[in-house]
Amino acid sequence: MNLNPIKMLLVEDNINDEMLIRRALNKHNLANEMQVVHDGEEALDFLYSRGKYKGFDNLANLHLILLDLKLPKINGLDLLNIIKKDEKIQSIPIAILTSSTEDSDMLQAYRMGVNSYIVKPIDFDKFIAAVSGLGLHWVILNESPFREMNE
């Protein structure tokens, strides 16, 4: 069992983007409720409580997965596909936060069941606003059946 409930899983390999995301979420005191993993394989370890995450109930309070697309080991779209095919975890909301502006990536993500697709703004203030809005919506405002099953 986690001592501090993890409400968000950030799957991001870029340390600079990770720091910006943390900064944005800190504005609303949400960053301390976030677990960061740096590739798709580590994300699966976290979600399935294996490897260094073995013995922890990582899904109990998980409200949102923030997912980058361009990841080492298992890319974001492949990870999204795995999650959405697993009945145990498929209802966890997933927001893609990526630098990809490819229409094909966006269409494929929505076809696979992503809840939100946001292109990382280049402008610092817009980046902070986008991430803050994501955190507030999905962690504070959104009601989901997954949350109710674990409360």
C-alpha positions as CSV (number, residue, x, y, z in Angstrom):
1,M,0.0,0.0,0.0
2,N,1.3,3.5,-0.8
3,L,1.7,5.9,2.1
4,N,0.8,8.8,-0.2
5,P,-2.0,8.2,-2.7
6,I,-0.8,8.5,-6.3
7,K,-3.4,10.2,-8.3
8,M,-1.4,10.7,-11.5
9,L,1.1,8.6,-13.4
10,L,3.3,10.7,-15.7
11,V,5.0,8.6,-18.4
12,E,7.6,11.1,-19.8
13,D,11.2,10.5,-20.8
14,N,12.2,14.1,-21.3
15,I,13.5,15.5,-18.0
16,N,12.8,19.1,-19.0
17,D,9.2,18.4,-19.8
18,E,8.9,16.5,-16.6
19,M,10.1,19.5,-14.6
20,L,7.7,21.8,-16.5
21,I,4.8,19.5,-15.8
22,R,5.8,19.3,-12.1
23,R,5.9,23.1,-11.9
24,A,2.5,23.4,-13.5
25,L,1.0,20.9,-11.2
26,N,2.7,22.5,-8.1
27,K,0.5,25.6,-8.7
28,H,-2.4,23.5,-7.6
29,N,-0.7,21.2,-5.1
30,L,-1.0,18.2,-7.3
31,A,2.6,17.4,-8.1
32,N,3.2,15.5,-4.8
33,E,0.5,13.1,-5.9
34,M,2.3,12.1,-9.1
35,Q,4.5,9.1,-9.9
36,V,6.9,9.6,-12.8
37,V,8.1,6.8,-15.0
38,H,10.5,7.3,-17.9
39,D,9.5,4.6,-20.4
40,G,6.6,2.4,-21.5
41,E,8.0,-0.7,-19.8
42,E,8.4,1.0,-16.4
43,A,4.8,2.3,-16.8
44,L,3.6,-1.3,-17.2
45,D,5.6,-2.3,-14.1
46,F,3.9,0.4,-12.1
47,L,0.4,-0.5,-13.4
48,Y,0.8,-4.2,-12.8
49,S,2.8,-3.8,-9.5
50,R,5.8,-5.7,-10.7
51,G,9.6,-5.1,-10.6
52,K,10.5,-2.3,-8.2
53,Y,6.7,-1.5,-7.7
54,K,5.9,-5.1,-6.5
55,G,3.8,-5.1,-3.4
56,F,2.3,-1.7,-3.9
57,D,-1.4,-1.1,-4.7
58,N,-0.6,1.4,-7.4
59,L,-4.1,1.5,-8.9
60,A,-6.1,2.3,-5.7
61,N,-6.2,6.0,-6.2
62,L,-4.9,6.5,-9.7
63,H,-7.1,9.1,-11.4
64,L,-5.1,9.9,-14.5
65,I,-2.2,8.7,-16.8
66,L,-0.4,11.6,-18.5
67,L,1.3,9.9,-21.5
68,D,3.9,11.0,-23.9
69,L,4.0,9.3,-27.3
70,K,7.7,9.2,-28.1
71,L,9.0,6.9,-25.4
72,P,11.9,4.3,-25.2
73,K,11.2,0.6,-24.9
74,I,7.4,0.7,-25.5
75,N,6.1,3.8,-27.3
76,G,3.1,5.7,-26.1
77,L,0.6,4.4,-28.7
78,D,1.6,0.8,-28.0
79,L,1.3,1.4,-24.2
80,L,-2.1,3.0,-24.8
81,N,-3.2,-0.1,-26.8
82,I,-2.1,-2.5,-24.0
83,I,-3.9,-0.5,-21.3
84,K,-7.2,-0.1,-23.3
85,K,-7.3,-3.9,-24.0
86,D,-7.0,-4.8,-20.3
87,E,-10.4,-4.8,-18.5
88,K,-8.7,-4.2,-15.1
89,I,-7.2,-0.9,-16.1
90,Q,-8.9,0.3,-19.3
91,S,-11.1,2.7,-17.5
92,I,-8.3,4.8,-16.1
93,P,-8.5,8.1,-18.0
94,I,-5.4,8.8,-20.2
95,A,-4.4,12.2,-21.5
96,I,-1.7,12.2,-24.1
97,L,0.6,15.1,-23.7
98,T,3.0,15.1,-26.7
99,S,5.0,17.2,-29.1
100,S,3.6,15.2,-32.0
101,T,1.4,17.3,-34.3
102,E,0.8,14.3,-36.6
103,D,-2.9,13.9,-37.4
104,S,-2.4,10.1,-37.7
105,D,-1.1,9.9,-34.1
106,M,-4.1,11.8,-32.8
107,L,-6.6,9.8,-34.8
108,Q,-5.0,6.5,-33.8
109,A,-5.0,7.6,-30.1
110,Y,-8.7,8.5,-30.2
111,R,-9.6,5.3,-32.0
112,M,-7.8,3.3,-29.2
113,G,-9.8,5.2,-26.5
114,V,-7.6,8.0,-25.2
115,N,-9.6,10.6,-23.3
116,S,-7.6,13.7,-24.2
117,Y,-4.9,14.6,-26.7
118,I,-2.9,17.7,-26.1
119,V,0.1,19.0,-28.1
120,K,2.7,20.4,-25.8
121,P,2.7,24.2,-26.3
122,I,6.1,25.7,-27.1
123,D,5.2,28.9,-25.2
124,F,6.0,28.4,-21.5
125,D,2.9,30.1,-20.1
126,K,0.6,28.1,-22.4
127,F,2.4,24.9,-21.4
128,I,1.8,25.7,-17.7
129,A,-1.8,26.6,-18.4
130,A,-2.4,23.4,-20.4
131,V,-1.0,21.1,-17.8
132,S,-2.6,22.9,-14.9
133,G,-6.0,22.6,-16.7
134,L,-5.4,18.9,-17.3
135,G,-4.6,18.2,-13.7
136,L,-7.5,20.2,-12.3
137,H,-10.0,18.6,-14.7
138,W,-9.0,14.9,-14.5
139,V,-7.9,14.8,-10.8
140,I,-10.2,17.2,-9.1
141,L,-13.4,17.6,-11.2
142,N,-13.8,14.4,-13.2
143,E,-15.9,11.6,-11.8
144,S,-15.0,8.1,-13.1
145,P,-16.3,4.6,-12.4
146,F,-12.7,3.5,-11.8
147,R,-12.3,5.9,-8.9
148,E,-15.6,4.7,-7.3
149,M,-14.5,1.1,-7.5
150,N,-11.4,1.8,-5.5
151,E,-12.9,4.1,-2.8
